[in-house]
Amino acid sequence: MLAHNVVEPTVIDEDLLSKCVNEQASGDAAEIARKEGIDFHEVTSLRLDYKNILKIENLWQFDSLTKLQLDNNIIERIEGISHLRNLRWLDLSFNNITVIEGLDSLTKLTDLSLLNNRITKLENMDKLVRLNVLSIGNNDIQDMAELAYLSRFENLRLLNVSGNPLCRNPEYRSFVLSRLRHLKYLDYRLIEGKAVAAAREKYIDDMIAIEEEQKIVAKQEAEALRRREEDERFAAAFLPGIQSLFETLIGTDQDYQRLLMLGREVLVDLQHQYRDKFDAVVRDLVANVIAQHEARADEVAEYAECLEDTMATSDAQGRRLLDEFMHVKKLLLRDVMAGAPVATSITSAADPAVPLGPPAEELRTRITQLSDDLLTAELVLVEQFEDLAKEFERNYLDMCNAVKETATAAFARLRELENEHHEKVTETVLAAFERQAKGDMEDVDDALRDLLRDKDAVNNHLTTSHDYHLSKIDAQEEAFSSGLAKSTDAIVGKVHQYEIDRNRDRLREIVMFTERCHQEIELAEENAA
């Protein structure tokens, strides 16, 4: 029996990654990598080519990568790289990939090579709007229409398709040039302007249709983007869905839809009148809430700026004290190391003529004085921060209360409009009911006939419809009130928590610094001559 040597696929594990990263390092970086290792989060380029890799995995730490080489492996799927959002250069050539996928989040990608794979369709690259270089040569793309997909890439300058079955079509080059007008190189050959002009002339009818379609798509995408941004802005101001509140009231109200059968024309006219007034209130509400939301954001930014200025002044004072102390410490430690009985490298700040005591004792005194000075400066800073935080909280809460009052008044007005509308609808519906119930019902459709036979059902529809509308308005107000309250608590809480954490860290720094200084004295005394 013949024995066959089967090479097992290589797994991307920490050992392989460490080895590859270290091999890439050179010079001083290589020495540092050998001694201390390299933080994978800081690596910007990684070569994993010619490793017999089957599956892309375990790259979660390499979130700073801008260049990744995975060519000449046996990879079958594009996966495990969606978190590499800084990636600009990706080489997956000479693998066994059949489907283009898993690239949606790589929006910074400019250079992509899928050369020598088993791809049959160009797809799933819509998000790669910065793509500048694309190599898909030597795959199995049969249909020339697939290349039309690439017309969305406005920044594409170099394209390689050579080696695919579609390239045998004599129209291939003209087809590509007619659709990718910004292309500079096709299959590694420079494109001449004359060739582009001739190709576009040849496919002029197709190009007109394509460009018109692109305009429509661009317009739709712009509108979708505008709506998303508007939704995000409203959600940030705690008014999610406010722009479609009226449509929700009417469009999802099944009771109201049934009542329309009793007098559609009149009810629709009342609906339009209601909407005009409703929309006016919503517009004013949105304008006020958005304006005050931006004003609160400015207040937070102004507070942060005041905080930074105050801290900068305190830090400058602290650095001056530390610089003076470090100079004195260096001189006194020299005296300690020399075994001097008294400090000779410095003089008394109060009276230079007065002799100083032992250098270690003098340095300990200076450490205590520095600690006292730094703690005093920190106490002053804490008081300043408390004053700033109190003023900020007072201003911010006043702004929140003002916008809450505005919103409360607006939602109250919407409920008034709903009550007025309900009264008019009730009057119209009941009048229509009495009129039609007395008439001949032979020519009336079954749904309306059933409604005309049951006045209690009509009244129930009216009541339920009204309650439904009020519940939607109440829910919108609750979303605003709760969102504003939670945001206010979070922001004010963050302000106070920041100061607590900052003060704790500063006190810890002072204590640790003084302890380290005392340790230096002890070490100097042990090594004294």
C-alpha positions as a Python dict, from the first residue, in 0.01 Angstrom:
ca = {
    (1, 'M'): (0, 0, 0),
    (2, 'L'): (130, 346, -90),
    (3, 'A'): (150, 600, 188),
    (4, 'H'): (61, 958, 100),
    (5, 'N'): (198, 1250, 295),
    (6, 'V'): (-100, 1479, 368),
    (7, 'V'): (-3, 1830, 481),
    (8, 'E'): (-240, 1953, 747),
    (9, 'P'): (-367, 2310, 707),
    (10, 'T'): (-195, 2568, 925),
    (11, 'V'): (-401, 2725, 1203),
    (12, 'I'): (-358, 3096, 1269),
    (13, 'D'): (-273, 3086, 1639),
    (14, 'E'): (-73, 3310, 1871),
    (15, 'D'): (253, 3125, 1804),
    (16, 'L'): (223, 3173, 1428),
    (17, 'L'): (123, 3537, 1467),
    (18, 'S'): (410, 3611, 1705),
    (19, 'K'): (656, 3443, 1470),
    (20, 'C'): (530, 3637, 1168),
    (21, 'V'): (531, 3969, 1351),
    (22, 'N'): (885, 3913, 1480),
    (23, 'E'): (1008, 3811, 1133),
    (24, 'Q'): (874, 4137, 993),
    (25, 'A'): (1061, 4350, 1246),
    (26, 'S'): (1406, 4481, 1156),
    (27, 'G'): (1683, 4681, 1322),
    (28, 'D'): (1608, 4817, 1668),
    (29, 'A'): (1244, 4709, 1637),
    (30, 'A'): (1356, 4347, 1595),
    (31, 'E'): (1567, 4363, 1911),
    (32, 'I'): (1281, 4515, 2110),
    (33, 'A'): (1042, 4252, 1973),
    (34, 'R'): (1279, 3975, 2073),
    (35, 'K'): (1320, 4105, 2429),
    (36, 'E'): (982, 4253, 2513),
    (37, 'G'): (743, 4121, 2250),
    (38, 'I'): (513, 4331, 2033),
    (39, 'D'): (162, 4444, 2116),
    (40, 'F'): (-55, 4305, 1833),
    (41, 'H'): (-284, 4606, 1865),
    (42, 'E'): (1, 4827, 1741),
    (43, 'V'): (92, 4621, 1433),
    (44, 'T'): (0, 4797, 1107),
    (45, 'S'): (128, 4540, 853),
    (46, 'L'): (106, 4160, 864),
    (47, 'R'): (231, 3895, 622),
    (48, 'L'): (64, 3553, 638),
    (49, 'D'): (143, 3444, 284),
    (50, 'Y'): (264, 3094, 187),
    (51, 'K'): (150, 2945, 518),
    (52, 'N'): (-98, 2680, 395),
    (53, 'I'): (-377, 2859, 584),
    (54, 'L'): (-731, 2727, 531),
    (55, 'K'): (-930, 2958, 759),
    (56, 'I'): (-886, 3325, 848),
    (57, 'E'): (-921, 3352, 1225),
    (58, 'N'): (-777, 3487, 1551),
    (59, 'L'): (-687, 3830, 1411),
    (60, 'W'): (-905, 4014, 1665),
    (61, 'Q'): (-607, 4192, 1827),
    (62, 'F'): (-481, 4342, 1500),
    (63, 'D'): (-728, 4631, 1490),
    (64, 'S'): (-462, 4878, 1369),
    (65, 'L'): (-373, 4681, 1056),
    (66, 'T'): (-359, 4880, 733),
    (67, 'K'): (-196, 4605, 521),
    (68, 'L'): (-269, 4231, 527),
    (69, 'Q'): (-117, 3965, 303),
    (70, 'L'): (-295, 3630, 290),
    (71, 'D'): (-194, 3529, -60),
    (72, 'N'): (-77, 3183, -166),
    (73, 'N'): (-273, 2984, 91),
    (74, 'I'): (-572, 2749, 62),
    (75, 'I'): (-835, 2988, 201),
    (76, 'E'): (-1191, 2908, 91),
    (77, 'R'): (-1390, 3189, 253),
    (78, 'I'): (-1337, 3558, 324),
    (79, 'E'): (-1412, 3574, 697),
    (80, 'G'): (-1266, 3682, 1028),
    (81, 'I'): (-1154, 4027, 909),
    (82, 'S'): (-1466, 4241, 950),
    (83, 'H'): (-1314, 4413, 1256),
    (84, 'L'): (-1007, 4533, 1062),
    (85, 'R'): (-1168, 4868, 988),
    (86, 'N'): (-837, 5046, 922),
    (87, 'L'): (-736, 4805, 646),
    (88, 'R'): (-632, 4974, 322),
    (89, 'W'): (-445, 4696, 140),
    (90, 'L'): (-568, 4335, 127),
    (91, 'D'): (-412, 4054, -76),
    (92, 'L'): (-615, 3731, -103),
    (93, 'S'): (-469, 3617, -432),
    (94, 'F'): (-387, 3253, -510),
    (95, 'N'): (-644, 3093, -281),
    (96, 'N'): (-961, 2886, -327),
    (97, 'I'): (-1220, 3160, -268),
    (98, 'T'): (-1549, 3117, -456),
    (99, 'V'): (-1762, 3405, -321),
    (100, 'I'): (-1678, 3768, -251),
    (101, 'E'): (-1813, 3836, 100),
    (102, 'G'): (-1726, 3968, 443),
    (103, 'L'): (-1588, 4301, 321),
    (104, 'D'): (-1872, 4541, 411),
    (105, 'S'): (-1698, 4696, 712),
    (106, 'L'): (-1365, 4753, 536),
    (107, 'T'): (-1469, 5095, 409),
    (108, 'K'): (-1111, 5232, 402),
    (109, 'L'): (-990, 4963, 161),
    (110, 'T'): (-817, 5106, -146),
    (111, 'D'): (-628, 4806, -283),
    (112, 'L'): (-785, 4458, -314),
    (113, 'S'): (-639, 4155, -490),
    (114, 'L'): (-848, 3845, -552),
    (115, 'L'): (-627, 3717, -834),
    (116, 'N'): (-626, 3342, -903),
    (117, 'N'): (-929, 3222, -712),
    (118, 'R'): (-1256, 3055, -816),
    (119, 'I'): (-1486, 3356, -819),
    (120, 'T'): (-1775, 3359, -1067),
    (121, 'K'): (-1965, 3673, -964),
    (122, 'L'): (-1876, 4031, -870),
    (123, 'E'): (-2082, 4119, -562),
    (124, 'N'): (-2086, 4234, -199),
    (125, 'M'): (-1837, 4518, -246),
    (126, 'D'): (-2083, 4810, -240),
    (127, 'K'): (-1929, 4963, 73),
    (128, 'L'): (-1576, 4977, -72),
    (129, 'V'): (-1625, 5329, -206),
    (130, 'R'): (-1254, 5416, -178),
    (131, 'L'): (-1139, 5123, -389),
    (132, 'N'): (-858, 5237, -617),
    (133, 'V'): (-701, 4910, -730),
    (134, 'L'): (-887, 4584, -795),
    (135, 'S'): (-737, 4264, -930),
    (136, 'I'): (-981, 3982, -1012),
    (137, 'G'): (-781, 3820, -1290),
    (138, 'N'): (-761, 3443, -1342),
    (139, 'N'): (-1099, 3365, -1189),
    (140, 'D'): (-1405, 3207, -1349),
    (141, 'I'): (-1618, 3510, -1442),
    (142, 'Q'): (-1811, 3416, -1754),
    (143, 'D'): (-2067, 3690, -1813),
    (144, 'M'): (-1945, 4029, -1932),
    (145, 'A'): (-2248, 4191, -1768),
    (146, 'E'): (-2082, 4120, -1433),
    (147, 'L'): (-1838, 4402, -1506),
    (148, 'A'): (-2121, 4657, -1502),
    (149, 'Y'): (-2122, 4612, -1123),
    (150, 'L'): (-1789, 4795, -1109),
    (151, 'S'): (-1933, 5121, -1246),
    (152, 'R'): (-2025, 5225, -889),
    (153, 'F'): (-1658, 5261, -794),
    (154, 'E'): (-1583, 5623, -882),
    (155, 'N'): (-1229, 5603, -742),
    (156, 'L'): (-1125, 5287, -929),
    (157, 'R'): (-814, 5359, -1136),
    (158, 'L'): (-653, 5019, -1195),
    (159, 'L'): (-847, 4705, -1287),
    (160, 'N'): (-716, 4362, -1377),
    (161, 'V'): (-965, 4111, -1521),
    (162, 'S'): (-732, 3919, -1752),
    (163, 'G'): (-752, 3541, -1748),
    (164, 'N'): (-1129, 3522, -1698),
    (165, 'P'): (-1344, 3348, -1963),
    (166, 'L'): (-1527, 3673, -2043),
    (167, 'C'): (-1203, 3826, -2170),
    (168, 'R'): (-1234, 3609, -2483),
    (169, 'N'): (-1530, 3826, -2589),
    (170, 'P'): (-1402, 4074, -2851),
    (171, 'E'): (-1623, 4346, -2700),
    (172, 'Y'): (-1475, 4301, -2353),
    (173, 'R'): (-1234, 4596, -2352),
    (174, 'S'): (-1481, 4842, -2507),
    (175, 'F'): (-1751, 4729, -2265),
    (176, 'V'): (-1527, 4800, -1964),
    (177, 'L'): (-1401, 5136, -2093),
    (178, 'S'): (-1753, 5257, -2168),
    (179, 'R'): (-1863, 5201, -1811),
    (180, 'L'): (-1553, 5283, -1605),
    (181, 'R'): (-1469, 5629, -1737),
    (182, 'H'): (-1221, 5714, -1458),
    (183, 'L'): (-1010, 5402, -1515),
    (184, 'K'): (-641, 5464, -1596),
    (185, 'Y'): (-511, 5109, -1634),
    (186, 'L'): (-690, 4796, -1756),
    (187, 'D'): (-509, 4464, -1733),
    (188, 'Y'): (-189, 4654, -1655),
    (189, 'R'): (-207, 4856, -1979),
    (190, 'L'): (-240, 5233, -1984),
    (191, 'I'): (-576, 5348, -2122),
    (192, 'E'): (-576, 5612, -2394),
    (193, 'G'): (-839, 5883, -2405),
    (194, 'K'): (-928, 5793, -2764),
    (195, 'A'): (-1015, 5437, -2662),
    (196, 'V'): (-1249, 5561, -2389),
    (197, 'A'): (-1422, 5805, -2626),
    (198, 'A'): (-1467, 5534, -2891),
    (199, 'A'): (-1603, 5287, -2636),
    (200, 'R'): (-1854, 5536, -2495),
    (201, 'E'): (-1968, 5626, -2846),
    (202, 'K'): (-2014, 5261, -2927),
    (203, 'Y'): (-2234, 5204, -2621),
    (204, 'I'): (-2393, 5550, -2618),
    (205, 'D'): (-2751, 5427, -2578),
    (206, 'D'): (-2655, 5197, -2294),
    (207, 'M'): (-2455, 5475, -2131),
    (208, 'I'): (-2745, 5720, -2139),
    (209, 'A'): (-2973, 5466, -1975),
    (210, 'I'): (-2709, 5375, -1717),
    (211, 'E'): (-2635, 5736, -1628),
    (212, 'E'): (-3005, 5815, -1589),
    (213, 'E'): (-3043, 5514, -1364),
    (214, 'Q'): (-2739, 5624, -1166),
    (215, 'K'): (-2892, 5969, -1117),
    (216, 'I'): (-3212, 5814, -985),
    (217, 'V'): (-3017, 5584, -754),
    (218, 'A'): (-2798, 5873, -635),
    (219, 'K'): (-3106, 6081, -561),
    (220, 'Q'): (-3265, 5794, -370),
    (221, 'E'): (-2946, 5735, -172),
    (222, 'A'): (-2919, 6107, -90),
    (223, 'E'): (-3278, 6110, 32),
    (224, 'A'): (-3222, 5794, 237),
    (225, 'L'): (-2911, 5952, 391),
    (226, 'R'): (-3103, 6271, 470),
    (227, 'R'): (-3374, 6069, 643),
    (228, 'R'): (-3121, 5866, 841),
    (229, 'E'): (-2946, 6181, 956),
    (230, 'E'): (-3280, 6339, 1045),
    (231, 'D'): (-3383, 6027, 1238),
    (232, 'E'): (-3051, 6030, 1424),
    (233, 'R'): (-3087, 6399, 1506),
    (234, 'F'): (-3442, 6352, 1635),
    (235, 'A'): (-3343, 6043, 1834),
    (236, 'A'): (-3054, 6235, 1993),
    (237, 'A'): (-3304, 6505, 2095),
    (238, 'F'): (-3537, 6234, 2240),
    (239, 'L'): (-3802, 6275, 1970),
    (240, 'P'): (-3770, 5943, 1783),
    (241, 'G'): (-4033, 5904, 1513),
    (242, 'I'): (-4185, 6248, 1575),
    (243, 'Q'): (-4180, 6328, 1203),
    (244, 'S'): (-4413, 6034, 1130),
    (245, 'L'): (-4634, 6062, 1439),
    (246, 'F'): (-4940, 6174, 1246),
    (247, 'E'): (-4906, 5896, 990),
    (248, 'T'): (-4887, 5651, 1282),
    (249, 'L'): (-5206, 5793, 1434),
    (250, 'I'): (-5409, 5759, 1117),
    (251, 'G'): (-5237, 5486, 915),
    (252, 'T'): (-5228, 5223, 1189),
    (253, 'D'): (-5573, 5301, 1332),
    (254, 'Q'): (-5799, 5017, 1216),
    (255, 'D'): (-6108, 5161, 1389),
    (256, 'Y'): (-6073, 5489, 1204),
    (257, 'Q'): (-6030, 5305, 873),
    (258, 'R'): (-6366, 5132, 929),
    (259, 'L'): (-6537, 5462, 1013),
    (260, 'L'): (-6423, 5608, 679),
    (261, 'M'): (-6694, 5398, 512),
    (262, 'L'): (-6960, 5624, 666),
    (263, 'G'): (-6833, 5945, 508),
    (264, 'R'): (-6492, 5922, 348),
    (265, 'E'): (-6494, 6257, 171),
    (266, 'V'): (-6593, 6462, 477),
    (267, 'L'): (-6370, 6264, 714),
    (268, 'V'): (-6067, 6295, 487),
    (269, 'D'): (-6126, 6671, 467),
    (270, 'L'): (-6137, 6687, 850),
    (271, 'Q'): (-5821, 6475, 857),
    (272, 'H'): (-5637, 6726, 634),
    (273, 'Q'): (-5745, 7015, 856),
    (274, 'Y'): (-5630, 6824, 1163),
    (275, 'R'): (-5297, 6741, 1004),
    (276, 'D'): (-5221, 7103, 911),
    (277, 'K'): (-5262, 7211, 1273),
    (278, 'F'): (-5088, 6898, 1407),
    (279, 'D'): (-4785, 6943, 1180),
    (280, 'A'): (-4752, 7310, 1274),
    (281, 'V'): (-4727, 7220, 1643),
    (282, 'V'): (-4478, 6940, 1569),
    (283, 'R'): (-4261, 7173, 1358),
    (284, 'D'): (-4242, 7429, 1638),
    (285, 'L'): (-4175, 7155, 1892),
    (286, 'V'): (-3895, 7004, 1686),
    (287, 'A'): (-3735, 7343, 1616),
    (288, 'N'): (-3735, 7436, 1985),
    (289, 'V'): (-3618, 7097, 2110),
    (290, 'I'): (-3337, 7068, 1855),
    (291, 'A'): (-3221, 7426, 1927),
    (292, 'Q'): (-3219, 7363, 2302),
    (293, 'H'): (-3049, 7025, 2253),
    (294, 'E'): (-2768, 7202, 2068),
    (295, 'A'): (-2754, 7470, 2338),
    (296, 'R'): (-2710, 7202, 2604),
    (297, 'A'): (-2432, 7044, 2398),
    (298, 'D'): (-2262, 7386, 2384),
    (299, 'E'): (-2299, 7415, 2763),
    (300, 'V'): (-2126, 7078, 2809),
    (301, 'A'): (-1845, 7183, 2574),
    (302, 'E'): (-1801, 7515, 2756),
    (303, 'Y'): (-1785, 7336, 3090),
    (304, 'A'): (-1522, 7096, 2956),
    (305, 'E'): (-1317, 7392, 2830),
    (306, 'C'): (-1335, 7568, 3169),
    (307, 'L'): (-1236, 7243, 3337),
    (308, 'E'): (-936, 7205, 3109),
    (309, 'D'): (-820, 7565, 3164),
    (310, 'T'): (-849, 7531, 3541),
    (311, 'M'): (-660, 7203, 3538),
    (312, 'A'): (-389, 7346, 3314),
    (313, 'T'): (-323, 7627, 3564),
    (314, 'S'): (-305, 7383, 3854),
    (315, 'D'): (-85, 7142, 3659),
    (316, 'A'): (158, 7423, 3573),
    (317, 'Q'): (191, 7505, 3944),
    (318, 'G'): (244, 7137, 4025),
    (319, 'R'): (510, 7098, 3756),
    (320, 'R'): (698, 7402, 3890),
    (321, 'L'): (700, 7253, 4241),
    (322, 'L'): (813, 6916, 4108),
    (323, 'D'): (1088, 7064, 3890),
    (324, 'E'): (1229, 7255, 4187),
    (325, 'F'): (1207, 6949, 4410),
    (326, 'M'): (1367, 6714, 4156),
    (327, 'H'): (1666, 6946, 4127),
    (328, 'V'): (1708, 6957, 4504),
    (329, 'K'): (1653, 6582, 4537),
    (330, 'K'): (1930, 6510, 4288),
    (331, 'L'): (2178, 6723, 4485),
    (332, 'L'): (2079, 6583, 4825),
    (333, 'L'): (2096, 6222, 4706),
    (334, 'R'): (2447, 6295, 4584),
    (335, 'D'): (2535, 6411, 4937),
    (336, 'V'): (2377, 6098, 5086),
    (337, 'M'): (2573, 5873, 4846),
    (338, 'A'): (2892, 6059, 4936),
    (339, 'G'): (2831, 5997, 5309),
    (340, 'A'): (2829, 6371, 5389),
    (341, 'P'): (2733, 6440, 5755),
    (342, 'V'): (2543, 6755, 5654),
    (343, 'A'): (2388, 6878, 5330),
    (344, 'T'): (2645, 7079, 5139),
    (345, 'S'): (2502, 7087, 4786),
    (346, 'I'): (2219, 7325, 4878),
    (347, 'T'): (2149, 7607, 5122),
    (348, 'S'): (1852, 7695, 5336),
    (349, 'A'): (1585, 7876, 5140),
    (350, 'A'): (1495, 8082, 5450),
    (351, 'D'): (1851, 8182, 5548),
    (352, 'P'): (2150, 8071, 5337),
    (353, 'A'): (2381, 8137, 5634),
    (354, 'V'): (2211, 7874, 5851),
    (355, 'P'): (2375, 7530, 5808),
    (356, 'L'): (2154, 7238, 5712),
    (357, 'G'): (2129, 6901, 5883),
    (358, 'P'): (2207, 6555, 5742),
    (359, 'P'): (2117, 6531, 5370),
    (360, 'A'): (1879, 6234, 5417),
    (361, 'E'): (1691, 6418, 5691),
    (362, 'E'): (1680, 6735, 5484),
    (363, 'L'): (1548, 6546, 5182),
    (364, 'R'): (1276, 6380, 5391),
    (365, 'T'): (1173, 6724, 5511),
    (366, 'R'): (1160, 6848, 5153),
    (367, 'I'): (948, 6546, 5051),
    (368, 'T'): (699, 6622, 5328),
    (369, 'Q'): (687, 6987, 5225),
    (370, 'L'): (632, 6893, 4859),
    (371, 'S'): (355, 6651, 4954),
    (372, 'D'): (187, 6923, 5165),
    (373, 'D'): (216, 7175, 4881),
    (374, 'L'): (76, 6933, 4622),
    (375, 'L'): (-210, 6832, 4852),
    (376, 'T'): (-291, 7198, 4917),
    (377, 'A'): (-292, 7268, 4543),
    (378, 'E'): (-517, 6966, 4491),
    (379, 'L'): (-756, 7089, 4761),
    (380, 'V'): (-778, 7427, 4589),
    (381, 'L'): (-842, 7252, 4257),
    (382, 'V'): (-1116, 7037, 4412),
    (383, 'E'): (-1290, 7348, 4543),
    (384, 'Q'): (-1264, 7514, 4200),
    (385, 'F'): (-1403, 7204, 4031),
    (386, 'E'): (-1689, 7187, 4279),
    (387, 'D'): (-1781, 7547, 4202),
    (388, 'L'): (-1766, 7481, 3827),
    (389, 'A'): (-1970, 7161, 3862),
    (390, 'K'): (-2238, 7334, 4072),
    (391, 'E'): (-2267, 7617, 3821),
    (392, 'F'): (-2280, 7373, 3530),
    (393, 'E'): (-2542, 7156, 3700),
    (394, 'R'): (-2757, 7461, 3780),
    (395, 'N'): (-2737, 7592, 3422),
    (396, 'Y'): (-2789, 7251, 3265),
    (397, 'L'): (-3091, 7166, 3480),
    (398, 'D'): (-3245, 7506, 3404),
    (399, 'M'): (-3206, 7434, 3032),
    (400, 'C'): (-3358, 7088, 3073),
    (401, 'N'): (-3653, 7225, 3268),
    (402, 'A'): (-3710, 7489, 3000),
    (403, 'V'): (-3721, 7236, 2718),
    (404, 'K'): (-3941, 7006, 2924),
    (405, 'E'): (-4191, 7288, 2974),
    (406, 'T'): (-4183, 7358, 2600),
    (407, 'A'): (-4247, 6993, 2521),
    (408, 'T'): (-4520, 6959, 2782),
    (409, 'A'): (-4706, 7256, 2637),
    (410, 'A'): (-4667, 7121, 2282),
    (411, 'F'): (-4795, 6772, 2366),
    (412, 'A'): (-5085, 6926, 2561),
    (413, 'R'): (-5171, 7122, 2247),
    (414, 'L'): (-5158, 6803, 2038),
    (415, 'R'): (-5404, 6640, 2278),
    (416, 'E'): (-5632, 6942, 2248),
    (417, 'L'): (-5622, 6913, 1869),
    (418, 'E'): (-5700, 6542, 1896),
    (419, 'N'): (-5999, 6614, 2122),
    (420, 'E'): (-6128, 6880, 1881),
    (421, 'H'): (-6083, 6643, 1588),
    (422, 'H'): (-6257, 6362, 1775),
    (423, 'E'): (-6559, 6580, 1841),
    (424, 'K'): (-6587, 6672, 1473),
    (425, 'V'): (-6538, 6310, 1361),
    (426, 'T'): (-6800, 6189, 1611),
    (427, 'E'): (-7052, 6447, 1491),
    (428, 'T'): (-6986, 6363, 1126),
    (429, 'V'): (-6993, 5986, 1172),
    (430, 'L'): (-7311, 5976, 1381),
    (431, 'A'): (-7492, 6211, 1140),
    (432, 'A'): (-7386, 5990, 849),
    (433, 'F'): (-7495, 5682, 1043),
    (434, 'E'): (-7845, 5818, 1107),
    (435, 'R'): (-7883, 5930, 747),
    (436, 'Q'): (-7763, 5606, 590),
    (437, 'A'): (-7934, 5374, 838),
    (438, 'K'): (-8272, 5508, 729),
    (439, 'G'): (-8202, 5454, 360),
    (440, 'D'): (-8219, 5152, 136),
    (441, 'M'): (-7933, 4914, 222),
    (442, 'E'): (-7974, 4672, -67),
    (443, 'D'): (-7697, 4834, -270),
    (444, 'V'): (-7463, 4876, 26),
    (445, 'D'): (-7159, 4644, 58),
    (446, 'D'): (-7159, 4388, 339),
    (447, 'A'): (-6902, 4563, 562),
    (448, 'L'): (-7093, 4892, 561),
    (449, 'R'): (-7427, 4713, 607),
    (450, 'D'): (-7294, 4539, 918),
    (451, 'L'): (-7173, 4873, 1055),
    (452, 'L'): (-7508, 5046, 989),
    (453, 'R'): (-7694, 4777, 1185),
    (454, 'D'): (-7497, 4833, 1507),
    (455, 'K'): (-7474, 5187, 1648),
    (456, 'D'): (-7295, 5061, 1959),
    (457, 'A'): (-7019, 4925, 1737),
    (458, 'V'): (-6987, 5267, 1571),
    (459, 'N'): (-6955, 5436, 1911),
    (460, 'N'): (-6696, 5178, 2016),
    (461, 'H'): (-6493, 5246, 1702),
    (462, 'L'): (-6505, 5620, 1775),
    (463, 'T'): (-6395, 5576, 2136),
    (464, 'T'): (-6124, 5323, 2058),
    (465, 'S'): (-5987, 5537, 1775),
    (466, 'H'): (-5968, 5843, 1999),
    (467, 'D'): (-5802, 5649, 2281),
    (468, 'Y'): (-5552, 5505, 2034),
    (469, 'H'): (-5455, 5851, 1909),
    (470, 'L'): (-5411, 5983, 2262),
    (471, 'S'): (-5200, 5680, 2359),
    (472, 'K'): (-4963, 5745, 2069),
    (473, 'I'): (-4925, 6110, 2169),
    (474, 'D'): (-4869, 6006, 2532),
    (475, 'A'): (-4609, 5749, 2427),
    (476, 'Q'): (-4422, 6013, 2225),
    (477, 'E'): (-4420, 6248, 2524),
    (478, 'E'): (-4306, 5969, 2756),
    (479, 'A'): (-4021, 5883, 2521),
    (480, 'F'): (-3910, 6246, 2529),
    (481, 'S'): (-3945, 6291, 2906),
    (482, 'S'): (-3773, 5964, 2999),
    (483, 'G'): (-3497, 6015, 2742),
    (484, 'L'): (-3429, 6368, 2865),
    (485, 'A'): (-3432, 6257, 3231),
    (486, 'K'): (-3194, 5966, 3172),
    (487, 'S'): (-2957, 6182, 2967),
    (488, 'T'): (-2960, 6457, 3229),
    (489, 'D'): (-2885, 6213, 3511),
    (490, 'A'): (-2607, 6053, 3307),
    (491, 'I'): (-2438, 6382, 3214),
    (492, 'V'): (-2461, 6537, 3560),
    (493, 'G'): (-2354, 6209, 3717),
    (494, 'K'): (-2059, 6186, 3480),
    (495, 'V'): (-1947, 6536, 3577),
    (496, 'H'): (-1935, 6448, 3947),
    (497, 'Q'): (-1790, 6101, 3893),
    (498, 'Y'): (-1511, 6243, 3678),
    (499, 'E'): (-1404, 6472, 3962),
    (500, 'I'): (-1419, 6188, 4216),
    (501, 'D'): (-1204, 5964, 3994),
    (502, 'R'): (-961, 6245, 3906),
    (503, 'N'): (-913, 6343, 4270),
    (504, 'R'): (-861, 5981, 4376),
    (505, 'D'): (-601, 5928, 4101),
    (506, 'R'): (-417, 6251, 4189),
    (507, 'L'): (-398, 6161, 4558),
    (508, 'R'): (-271, 5816, 4466),
    (509, 'E'): (-4, 5974, 4242),
    (510, 'I'): (116, 6201, 4524),
    (511, 'V'): (134, 5915, 4775),
    (512, 'M'): (313, 5684, 4532),
    (513, 'F'): (559, 5956, 4436),
    (514, 'T'): (651, 6035, 4797),
    (515, 'E'): (689, 5665, 4879),
    (516, 'R'): (919, 5622, 4580),
    (517, 'C'): (1128, 5918, 4695),
    (518, 'H'): (1165, 5768, 5043),
    (519, 'Q'): (1271, 5439, 4884),
    (520, 'E'): (1538, 5625, 4687),
    (521, 'I'): (1672, 5773, 5012),
    (522, 'E'): (1688, 5431, 5176),
    (523, 'L'): (1869, 5287, 4875),
    (524, 'A'): (2114, 5575, 4873),
    (525, 'E'): (2184, 5527, 5245),
    (526, 'E'): (2250, 5156, 5189),
    (527, 'N'): (2498, 5233, 4911),
    (528, 'A'): (2660, 5532, 5082),
    (529, 'A'): (3041, 5542, 5070),
}
